[in-house]
């Protein structure tokens, strides 16, 4: 269920909650907003919303997943590093999520994704766990089985796909050349109901 489809169903109260969470990036306010979406409109998604893609009807424990594409990369190499702008964006991501209660950080095995995950991992003292971006269905199933709160760093083509595999709304395709600022938040309860928030972070975003 997308945030856009939810807001038409749930009224101005939840919109105000969302704006507060975005203006302060208060983690508690953010998840209060997600909880409100789940409780108020998970059963009434828009008929135009993308199809729901759960791996199972329920999860063993509540699951919260933050999903981002890697930050800006240099060009001209097979396994590019981040540009200066990309390094700054990765630091911004770490500053935003340092108090979000993230217990697990995952990255595909490329320098640009590992380097995007690294600042938060260092800040929290966590290991960056490598996943295979070619096996997203299996990875999504593992996340749902484990539960907990995760950051997943991926790519322009894998991040929306994984969002949908977790039951969320991947939205429109990410613009490969220019779009590095999407931050998806997918929350699933133990009953399998999911809500998605799509935020923008970095320059011009939160």
FENQUI-V681615 format. One record per residue. SS is DSSP state (helix for helix, strand for strand, loop for the rest). PSI is psi in whole degrees, -180 to 180 (999 if undefined). Layout:
SS/PSI  SS/PSI
//
This chain:
loop/129  loop/156  helix/-39  helix/-43  helix/-32  helix/-39  helix/-30  helix/-22  helix/-26  helix/-8  loop/-179  helix/-23  helix/-49  helix/-32  helix/-41  helix/-40  helix/-43  helix/-46  helix/-37  helix/-45  helix/-39  helix/-39  helix/-33  helix/-12  loop/55  loop/118  helix/-43  helix/-41  helix/-38  helix/-48  helix/-24  helix/-40  helix/-46  helix/-44  helix/-39  helix/-40  helix/-44  helix/-44  helix/-32  helix/-25  helix/16  loop/-24  loop/2  loop/52  loop/155  loop/142  loop/-16  loop/1  loop/153  loop/159  loop/150  loop/131  loop/61  loop/148  loop/-35  loop/169  loop/-18  loop/160  loop/156  loop/-23  loop/155  loop/144  strand/128  strand/124  strand/124  strand/128  strand/130  strand/154  strand/155  loop/159  loop/-180  loop/138  strand/156  loop/166  loop/161  loop/5  loop/159  loop/-35  loop/77  loop/150  loop/179  strand/148  loop/176  helix/-40  helix/-38  helix/-40  helix/-40  helix/-39  helix/-40  helix/-39  helix/-38  helix/-42  helix/-44  helix/-42  helix/-38  helix/-41  helix/3  loop/-28  loop/19  loop/-1  loop/22  loop/130  loop/-11  strand/135  strand/131  strand/143  strand/147  strand/166  loop/63  loop/151  helix/-41  helix/-35  helix/-42  helix/-41  helix/-25  helix/-37  helix/-25  helix/-44  helix/-43  helix/-41  helix/-43  helix/-42  helix/-37  helix/-7  loop/35  loop/153  loop/140  strand/117  strand/132  strand/134  strand/161  loop/111  loop/-10  loop/-6  loop/59  helix/-34  helix/-45  helix/-40  helix/-43  helix/-40  helix/-40  helix/-41  helix/-43  helix/-36  helix/-38  helix/-40  loop/-170  strand/-167  strand/126  strand/152  strand/131  strand/123  strand/126  strand/-140  loop/172  loop/-32  loop/-21  loop/-29  helix/-49  helix/-36  helix/-45  helix/-38  helix/-45  helix/-36  helix/-27  loop/2  loop/3  loop/-170  loop/112  loop/-16  loop/-159  loop/160  loop/146  loop/134  loop/112  loop/-42  loop/-23  loop/-14  loop/108  loop/8  loop/8  strand/136  strand/106  strand/143  strand/113  strand/126  strand/130  strand/133  loop/175  loop/-16  loop/-1  loop/-7  loop/141  strand/151  strand/149  strand/135  strand/137  strand/113  strand/166  strand/132  loop/159  loop/-157  loop/124  loop/-9  loop/-155  loop/999
//
